[in-house]
């Protein structure tokens, strides 16, 4: 391990720690990560100040309220058609005579905001559309608090080429846990990473028992309250497969030394096993406040960022092996991660399309992974020997989305015949 390249995320290396109040840009401010980050900021005005917010544009009233409460300089929306409604919502929030924040609009607005003047960019966007803002923040020299795992997964080589040591702080609960536990030893001391999974709402079911599960059942996650896409990804365990790829890229640990263990209580967020036999686990009740605070404040901790355990009360913590037959997503993720190049982008894009089809009632639950597996197989082994470009990623994603839609439609037609 000592001869391998430096990891993207390393608790021993902090990129521009910056004492005092930090200026932040929050991307995806109206989503789950964004709203929780804003709550943390408002409770810690001496530590953080938000200068810019971005959102897709579907919740302009909330975006305007956030902008007014935080007194930001700039707001950005991905959909230009949302600008008139956003401007009106801002006028209602600010009142007459008070200047409104600058408005950026369009598909490049979040990336433009990410490159602006601040200390830390929190990328809380969902999906691979977060790649451009991730690259923009890194290129501009910002510390990147990364909750958008997809941008790292689909653009791994691009991100690694830009990121300086210590510039990325992971926000996913699993990777924030690994980040903290890795601080207990050197890289040469690490034997393996253990990523925990709740098992989702269907833990213990066989593949045949998953055939007829409904949208409502799949959205009923037992321990986490999240958006619909990531909740379905947790039900299929695609989310865990993506996290395995992310752990490999963040910490430069080979895939055969990254294990997934099912932990229904979601108390232990991940573990690091060291060469002396010790295992360090990072644990809190299931709450994203802690990982967000690590991303925004590291290497200083934010007091009371998340609830702590009440050790005076009895509790049981369980761990189970992963059922690869019922949930083949983790194995497929290892496969595409090993292939590298555009294979992870194909995997992620096909899955996003299939999740949309499942949520719309056009594809059965098992059809999600069946279709993704077929698309990955058709894509085959990516060409090697050339550097990955953003254009390569976009082209692969476009093909994968189109092919996933075709196969989903075919499966639906055959089921109805």
Residue pairs with C-beta under 8 A, 6 or more apart in sequence:
1 187
1 188
1 190
1 252
2 187
2 188
4 187
4 252
5 160
5 252
6 13
6 165
6 252
7 187
7 250
7 251
7 252
8 152
8 159
8 160
8 163
8 167
8 168
8 249
8 250
8 251
8 252
9 166
9 168
9 169
9 170
9 175
9 179
9 250
9 251
10 165
10 166
10 182
11 179
11 180
11 182
11 183
11 298
11 299
12 183
13 165
13 166
14 166
14 298
14 299
15 143
15 164
15 165
15 166
15 167
16 119
16 143
17 299
17 300
18 119
21 46
21 47
21 48
21 49
22 47
22 48
22 49
22 119
22 120
22 296
22 297
23 49
23 50
23 51
23 117
23 118
23 119
23 120
24 37
24 41
24 48
24 49
24 50
24 51
24 118
24 119
24 120
24 121
24 122
24 296
25 50
25 51
25 52
25 53
25 54
25 113
25 114
25 116
25 118
25 120
25 121
25 122
25 137
25 142
26 34
26 37
26 38
26 50
26 52
26 53
26 54
26 122
26 124
27 34
27 54
27 110
27 113
27 114
27 121
27 122
27 123
27 124
27 125
27 130
27 133
27 148
28 34
28 54
28 55
28 56
28 123
28 124
28 125
28 126
28 130
28 147
28 148
29 35
29 37
29 38
29 53
29 54
29 55
29 63
29 66
29 124
30 55
30 56
30 58
30 59
30 62
30 63
30 66
31 55
31 124
31 125
31 126
31 227
32 124
32 225
32 226
32 227
32 288
33 122
33 124
33 147
33 171
33 288
33 292
34 53
34 55
34 122
34 124
35 62
36 288
36 289
36 292
37 122
37 124
37 292
37 296
38 50
38 66
38 69
38 70
39 289
40 48
40 289
40 292
40 293
40 296
40 302
40 305
41 47
41 48
41 49
41 50
41 70
41 296
42 69
42 70
43 304
44 302
47 297
47 302
48 296
48 297
49 70
50 70
50 72
51 72
51 73
51 74
51 116
51 117
51 118
52 72
52 73
52 74
52 75
52 76
52 113
52 116
52 118
53 63
53 66
53 67
53 70
53 72
53 74
53 75
53 76
54 75
54 76
54 77
54 78
54 104
54 109
54 110
54 113
54 125
54 133
55 62
55 63
55 75
55 76
55 77
55 78
56 77
56 78
56 79
57 63
57 77
57 78
57 79
57 81
57 82
57 86
57 105
58 79
58 82
60 77
60 82
60 85
60 86
60 89
61 89
63 75
63 77
63 86
63 89
64 75
64 86
64 89
64 90
64 92
64 93
65 89
65 93
66 72
67 75
67 90
67 93
67 101
68 90
68 93
68 94
72 101
73 101
73 102
74 101
74 102
74 103
74 104
74 113
74 116
75 86
75 90
75 101
75 102
75 103
75 104
76 103
76 104
76 105
76 109
76 110
76 112
76 113
77 83
77 86
77 103
77 104
77 105
77 109
78 105
78 106
78 107
78 109
78 110
78 129
79 105
80 105
80 106
82 105
83 103
83 105
86 103
87 100
87 103
90 100
90 101
90 103
91 100
94 100
104 112
104 113
107 129
108 132
110 125
110 130
110 132
110 133
111 132
111 133
111 135
111 136
112 136
113 133
114 121
114 123
114 133
114 134
114 136
114 137
114 140
114 142
115 136
115 137
115 139
115 140
115 142
116 140
118 142
119 142
119 143
120 142
120 143
120 144
120 145
120 295
120 296
121 133
121 137
121 142
121 143
121 144
121 145
122 145
122 147
122 171
122 292
122 295
122 296
123 130
123 133
123 134
123 137
123 144
123 145
123 146
123 147
123 148
123 151
124 147
124 148
124 171
125 133
125 148
125 151
126 148
126 150
126 227
126 229
126 230
127 148
127 150
127 229
127 352
128 150
128 151
128 153
128 154
128 345
128 348
128 349
128 352
128 393
128 397
130 148
130 150
130 151
131 150
131 151
131 154
131 155
131 158
131 390
131 393
132 390
133 148
133 151
134 144
134 146
134 148
134 151
134 152
134 155
134 159
135 151
135 155
135 158
135 159
135 162
135 390
137 144
138 144
138 159
138 162
138 163
138 164
138 167
138 168
139 162
141 164
141 167
142 167
143 167
143 168
143 169
144 163
144 167
144 168
144 169
145 169
145 171
145 292
145 295
145 296
146 152
146 168
146 169
146 170
146 171
146 172
146 295
147 171
147 172
147 292
147 295
149 172
149 175
149 242
149 243
149 246
150 242
150 348
151 159
152 159
152 246
152 249
152 250
153 242
153 245
153 246
153 249
153 344
153 345
153 348
154 344
154 345
154 348
154 349
154 393
154 397
155 345
155 388
155 390
155 393
156 245
156 249
156 340
156 344
156 388
157 340
157 387
157 388
158 388
158 389
158 390
158 393
159 168
159 249
160 249
168 250
169 179
169 294
169 295
169 298
170 176
170 178
170 179
170 246
170 250
170 291
170 295
171 291
171 292
171 294
171 295
172 243
172 246
172 291
173 269
173 270
173 286
173 288
173 290
173 291
174 195
174 196
174 243
174 247
174 269
174 270
175 243
175 246
175 247
175 250
175 270
176 269
176 282
176 290
176 291
176 294
176 295
177 268
177 269
177 270
177 271
177 281
177 282
177 291
178 193
178 195
178 247
178 250
178 251
178 270
178 272
178 282
179 250
179 294
180 282
180 294
181 270
181 271
181 272
181 280
181 281
181 282
182 190
182 251
182 272
184 272
184 274
184 280
185 272
185 274
187 252
188 275
189 274
189 275
189 276
190 253
190 272
190 273
190 274
190 275
191 257
191 273
191 274
191 275
192 253
192 257
192 258
192 259
192 272
192 273
193 247
193 251
193 253
193 257
193 258
193 259
193 270
193 271
193 272
193 273
194 259
194 260
194 261
194 270
194 271
194 272
194 273
194 279
195 240
195 243
195 244
195 247
195 258
195 259
195 260
195 261
195 270
196 260
196 261
196 262
196 263
196 266
196 268
196 269
196 270
196 271
196 319
197 237
197 240
197 260
197 261
197 262
197 263
197 322
198 221
198 222
198 223
198 224
198 234
198 262
198 263
198 264
198 265
198 266
199 237
199 262
199 263
199 264
199 320
200 221
200 222
200 234
200 235
200 236
200 237
201 217
201 218
201 220
201 221
201 222
201 235
202 209
202 210
202 213
202 217
202 218
202 235
202 326
203 262
203 264
203 320
205 326
206 325
206 326
207 325
207 326
207 366
210 326
210 365
210 366
211 364
211 365
211 366
212 364
212 365
213 365
215 358
215 359
215 361
218 231
218 232
218 235
218 358
218 365
219 228
219 231
219 232
219 235
221 231
221 234
221 235
222 264
223 264
223 265
223 266
223 286
224 231
224 234
224 266
224 286
226 234
228 359
229 352
229 355
230 239
232 355
232 358
232 359
232 368
233 239
233 242
233 351
233 355
234 240
235 365
236 327
236 329
236 365
236 368
236 369
237 322
237 327
237 329
237 330
238 329
238 333
238 351
238 368
238 369
238 372
240 260
240 329
240 330
240 333
241 329
241 330
241 331
241 332
241 333
241 334
241 347
242 333
242 348
244 255
244 258
244 260
244 330
244 333
244 334
244 337
245 333
245 334
245 336
245 337
245 344
247 253
247 258
248 254
248 255
248 258
248 337
255 334
255 337
255 338
260 322
260 330
261 319
261 320
261 321
261 322
262 319
262 320
262 321
262 322
263 317
263 318
263 319
263 320
264 318
264 320
265 286
265 315
265 316
265 317
265 318
266 286
267 283
267 284
267 285
267 286
267 309
267 315
267 317
268 281
268 282
268 283
268 317
269 282
269 283
269 284
269 291
270 281
270 282
271 279
271 280
271 281
271 282
272 279
272 280
273 279
274 280
283 309
284 290
284 306
284 307
284 308
284 309
285 306
285 307
285 308
285 309
287 306
287 307
288 306
289 305
289 306
289 307
290 305
290 306
292 305
293 301
293 302
293 305
293 306
294 301
296 302
309 315
322 330
324 330
324 331
328 369
328 373
329 369
329 372
332 347
332 369
332 372
332 373
332 376
333 344
333 347
335 343
335 376
336 343
336 344
336 346
336 347
336 376
337 343
337 344
339 381
339 382
340 382
340 384
341 382
341 383
341 384
341 388
341 392
342 379
342 382
342 388
342 392
342 393
342 395
342 396
343 376
343 379
343 381
343 382
345 393
345 396
345 397
345 400
346 375
346 376
346 379
346 396
346 397
346 399
346 400
347 372
347 376
347 400
348 397
349 396
349 397
349 398
349 400
349 401
349 404
350 371
350 372
350 375
350 376
350 400
350 401
350 403
350 404
351 368
351 372
352 401
353 400
353 401
353 404
353 405
353 408
354 363
354 367
354 368
354 369
354 371
354 372
354 404
354 408
355 368
357 363
357 367
357 368
357 404
357 405
357 408
357 412
358 364
358 365
358 367
358 368
362 408
362 409
362 412
363 371
363 408
363 411
363 412
364 411
364 415
367 408
367 411
370 411
371 404
371 407
371 408
371 411
372 404
374 407
375 400
375 403
375 404
375 407
378 403
379 396
379 399
379 400
382 396
